Amino acid sequence: MDDLTDLLNIKTNYELWMSEDAILSNIETQLCNVALLICNNSPIQMLWHLNGLLQHGATREEAQFAQDLALAVARQFNAKTGDITKIEDLKG
C-alpha cells in the first residue's frame, strides 16, 4: 500500500469504528488508540492516549496488555515504534 492508502484506511477505521461510542467503550477506544499509535511509531501521541486510558478507568494491567500486544505486532512486522514509555514508568 502507498502512504495515501494507509492514511485513508486509518482515517476510515477511526471515523467508522473507533469514534462511534455505540461500538466501543471509552476504554476499548483508548486501548485501540494506544496499540495503533505504538505500531504507527507515534510514542508521544501514544502517551497521551495511555494517560487517557487510565483516566477512563482502565487498569494498569489492561494498559500493559495493550502495550505488550502492540509491541509484539510491531516486532512481527518489523515496524518502528520509537521510544515507548512503559506502564511501570508512569507516575500514579
C-alpha positions in Angstrom: 0.0 0.0 0.0 1.1 3.5 -0.6 1.1 6.3 2.1 -2.2 7.7 0.9 -4.0 4.4 1.0 -2.6 3.8 4.5 -3.8 7.2 5.6 -7.3 6.6 4.2 -7.5 3.2 5.9 -6.6 4.7 9.3 -9.0 7.7 8.7 -11.9 5.4 7.7 -11.3 3.0 10.6 -11.1 5.8 13.1 -14.2 7.6 11.8 -16.4 4.5 11.3 -15.4 2.3 14.3 -13.2 4.0 16.9 -15.1 7.3 17.2 -18.5 5.6 17.4 -19.2 5.1 21.1 -22.0 2.6 20.5 -19.4 0.2 19.2 -16.5 0.6 21.6 -16.4 1.9 25.1 -14.1 4.7 26.1 -11.6 2.2 27.5 -11.8 0.0 24.4 -11.3 3.0 22.2 -8.2 4.1 24.1 -6.8 0.5 24.1 -7.1 0.6 20.3 -5.6 4.1 20.1 -2.6 3.0 22.2 -1.9 0.0 20.1 -2.4 1.9 16.8 0.0 4.7 17.8 2.6 2.3 19.0 2.6 0.5 15.7 2.5 3.8 13.9 5.7 5.0 15.5 4.0 7.8 17.4 5.3 7.4 21.0 4.3 10.9 22.2 0.7 10.6 20.9 0.6 7.0 22.4 1.5 8.5 25.8 -1.5 11.0 25.6 -3.8 8.1 24.9 -2.2 5.9 27.5 -2.9 8.6 30.1 -6.5 8.9 28.7 -6.9 5.1 29.0 -6.0 5.2 32.7 -8.2 8.3 33.3 -11.2 6.4 31.8 -10.7 3.7 34.4 -8.6 1.0 32.7 -6.4 -0.9 35.0 -2.6 -0.8 34.6 -2.8 -4.5 33.7 -5.1 -3.7 30.8 -2.9 -0.9 29.7 0.2 -3.2 29.9 -1.7 -5.8 27.8 -2.4 -3.2 25.1 1.3 -2.2 25.0 2.6 -5.7 25.0 0.3 -6.8 22.2 1.1 -3.8 20.1 4.8 -4.2 20.6 4.5 -7.9 19.6 2.6 -7.0 16.4 5.2 -4.3 15.6 8.1 -6.8 16.1 6.3 -9.3 13.9 6.0 -6.8 11.0 9.4 -5.0 11.7 7.5 -1.7 12.5 9.5 1.0 14.2 7.9 2.0 17.5 10.1 4.8 18.8 10.8 5.3 22.5 7.7 3.8 24.2 7.0 4.9 27.8 6.3 1.7 29.7 3.4 1.5 32.2 5.7 0.9 35.1 7.5 4.2 34.3 4.2 6.3 34.7 3.6 8.1 37.9 0.5 7.4 39.9 
